Amino acid sequence: MWAFSRFVRYFDEAARHGSMRRAGDVLHVSSSSVDRQILKVEEEIGLPLFERLPQGLKLTAAGEQVLHAVRKWQSEILALQSRIEDLKGLKRGKVVLAVVEGAASEFVASAAADFHHSYPAVTFEVLIYGANRVTEAVLAGEVDFGLTINPHLSPGLSIIAQKDFRVGAVIASDHPLASRKQVRLSDCLPYKIVVAEPSLDLRLIVNQLMARASARPEMVASSNSIMLMKEIVMRGMGVGLMTQMDADKEVQAGTLVYRPLADKLIPTSRLTLCVNVERQLSLAANSLLGVVKSRLNP
């Protein structure tokens, strides 16, 4: 049957790259070999899987259905392999998770250290995405679980744990605001502001905060990298608007200071651990999931 033939790999790569030639390069075969496998299956099922356009390949409706089934099948086979390894007691395999950037450096690095002690032979892959893309990856079965911010509830998405964080002022340890026990947004406005770039969900929360206060601060920098924002703040260039989660490592080290904004009605950033209800996790994935959960709900 075609579902168990080399077609699966050829079709998946062609869909991923939108090109027979690039798929062939990845698979180390000729583009004509890729095309032959796909044409053979198209003839078998009686429908085209791709529109072959001058600018590349475009999936047809049938092709999208086949791609969804193929990737779900591949995901289930990988999960099955992990469960078989668990039964053999080898504790080998790979755990894949998707996280938003702000959560990656603190929660995941800490969880990974404990995880490694229990499963030294297991590798894991951390994919950094925007909040919505994390949810999509979980629902599509591309990852074992996800750590995201303020997700929309969707059928098939199970929330395992959540923790709320408030946006506050993150400042250098020698900044004039660092000595204050309480800081309001109005206290930050005389200084230049460092904010997240609009592609990050943190920026949406900051925008809501600014709108409620009718504030128009002077921005010294914006970035889609939380790490870069912190570096700018540490150099005294401005006040960062982010959560304690984003700067926890530097706060613990004493290089940055976090002060929650004392203003009323500050929007919260809800860090959420989620899984696909239909996905059976391996023993190793369940273990890492438990470690991350324990850090959200200590």
N, C-alpha and C positions, 0 to 999 in steps of 0.2 A: 504493500500500500504506500502511496506517495507520502503520507504523514510520517512514515518511518524511513524515508529515503534521504539522500543527500540534498534533495529539493529544499528541505526545511532550512538548512544552513544557507543555501544559495538564495532562497527567497527572502529570508530575514535580512541578510546583508544588502541585497538589492534594495529592499524597502528602506533600510537604515540610511543608505548612502544616496538613494535616488539615481543610481547609475549601475549598469551592468559592468562597466569597466572598473569602477572603483570597488565593486563587490568582488570582482575577479582578482584584483590586486590584493585585497585583504585575505582572500581564500587561497591565493597562489595558484589560480587556475585562469584559463583564458575567459574573456568576456563571452565568447560564443558558447563555452561550456555552461556558464550560468544561464544564458538565454535559452539554450536547448532544454535544460531541466525545467525551466519555468514554462516554456511553450508546451512541453509534454504534458504537464499537469493542467494547463489551460485547456488543452485539447480533451483531456480526460474528463474534466468537470463541465466543459462546454461553455465556459465564460472566461473573458480576459481578466487577469489579476492586476495588470498595469495598463495605463495609457502611456504609450511610448511617444513622448513629445520631444521636439528639438532641444528643449532645455533640460530634459531628463525624464525620469520615470515618475508617474503619479498613480497612486493606488486607486483602483476602482472600488465600488461598493463591495464587490465580492472579495477583492484583495484585502480590504480593511477587515472583513470578517475572518478571512484566513489568517491574517497577521495576528489578530487578537487571539485566535485559537492556538496558533503556533507558539506564541510567547507564553500563554498560560500553560500550555503543555510543557514547554521547556522549564518554566518555573516549578511546576509540580514534579518534574523529573529530578531537578536539583534538590528539592525538598525531600523527595523520597530517598535520594542518595545519602543525605545527611541523616535521615532517620535510620537507615540501614547501618551507617557507621556507628550511630548511637547504640544500636542493638549489639553490634560487634564489640562495643566497649572501647573503640579507638578514639572517640571524641575528636575526630578530625572533621574538616569541612571549612565552610566559609559563611560568615554572617555579613549581610549587607543591610545597611541602614541609611536613611536619608534624614538630614537635619538642616535646620536653618542656621545661617552663619553664626549668629550671636551665641547659640547654644553649643556649637561644636567644640570650642576651645576649652570650656569649663566642664560641663556635664559629661560629655562623651569621653574626653581624655581621662577624667577621673574614673569613670565607669570602666573604661578599657583596661586600666591598670589592675583593678580587682578581677576583671574577667580573665585577663591573661594568666593570673596565678592559678585559676581553676582549670583553664583550657589553654595550656601553652602551645598545643599543636594546631589550634584553630586560628585561622586568619580572619580578619574582618575588613570590610570596605566601607568608608564613610563618604557619602555623596552630599555635597553642599548645594542646596537649592533654595529658591524662594519659597515662602510659606505654602502657596497654592500648589506649587510643583511637588512639594513633599507629599501632600495629600494625594495628588494624582499618582505618584509612584507607588504609594501604599495600596491604593485601590486597584492599580493595574498589575499588582503582584510583582513589581520590579524589585522590591526590597522586602526584607523581613519585617521591619517596622519603621516608623518615622517619628521625628521630634520636630514639632512645628509650632507656629504662633497663631492663636485665635482662628482655628480651622472652622470652616463651615461644616455643619453636620450633614453627612451624606449616607445613603443606604450602603451598607457593607463596611462602614468605618466604625471601629470600636475604640472608644476612649479608655485608655488604661489608667492614666494618672494626669493630673494637671497641677500647675502652680502659678499663682499670680505674681507679677512683678510690676512695680510702679516706675514710671519714667521719673528720673531725677537729674540733678546736676552732677556731672562727673568732672572733677577739676584737679589740677596739679596740686601736690601736697603743700606747695608754698604760695598758692593762690590766695588773694584776700578773702574769698568766700570759705576757704577751708577751715577757718577757725570758728565759723558759725555752726551752731547746733541745728538751726532751722533756716531753710532757704526757700524763698518764693521765686516764681518765674520773674517777677518784676526786679528781683535782686540780680538776676542774670543778664537782664537787658542792657545794662551799661557796658557789658563786655561782649566781644564777638562770640558768635555761637558756632559750634561744630555739630552738624546734623547728618543723619543717614540720607543717602540718595533715595529718590522716589521709588526705586525698584524694591526697596526693603520695606517690610511692614512696619518697622519702627518709625519710619517717616510718616506714615499715615496717622499713627498715634500722636506724634509731635505736631502734625498739622492740625489735628483736632484740638489739641491743647492750645495752640496759638490762636485758633479761630475763636475759642471760647473766651480767651483773654483779650481778643482784639489786638494782639501784639504783632509787631513787625520788626523783629530783631535784625541786626546786621550779621550776616553769616560770613564767617571767614573761610569755611570749607564744608563740602558735603562729599560723601563717599559711599560706595556700596560695600566697603570693607570696614567692619567694626574694629579690626586690628589697626588699620590706618587712622581711624578717628581717634583711637586712644593714643596713638603716637603723637598726633597733632596736639591733643590736650596736654600730654606730658611735657611738651615743649613750651607750654604756656601761651599758646596761640589763641586759646579761647575756652569757652565752657561747653562741654559735651552734653547733649541731651540724650540719655540712654538709660537702660535699666541697670540695677545692681548686678544682675546675671551677666550682662555684657562686660562689666569691668571687675568682676569679683576677684580674679587672680591678682590684678594690679592693686586693688584695694587691700587685699590680704598682705601684699608685699610692701605696702606703704607708699607706693609711687603715685597712686591716685586716691582721691577721696570721693566718696559717693554721699550725696545728701538728697533724700527724697523730697520732692517739691511739696511744700506745705499747703499749696492751693487746694481748694475744694474741687471735687469732680474731676480728678486726674484720671484719664483713661488708663486701664490696666493692660499689661501685655501678658497673655495667658499662655505659658509654655505647656504644650500638650503632647503626651506620648500616645501614639495611636497604632493600631494594627488593622489588617484586613480580616474580617470575621471568617472568611472562607479559607484563610491560609493556615496550614498546619506547620508550626514552627519546629525546627530541630531542637534537640536538647541544648545545644550551645546557644542558639538564638534565644531560647526561653531564658537561659541563664543571664545573658547580657540584658535582655528586656527587664528581668527582675532587678538587676543592679541599677539600671537607669531609673526604674520605678521607685526604688528605695531612696534615691537622691531627690526625687520630686516630693515624695511623701515619707519623710524620715520618721 
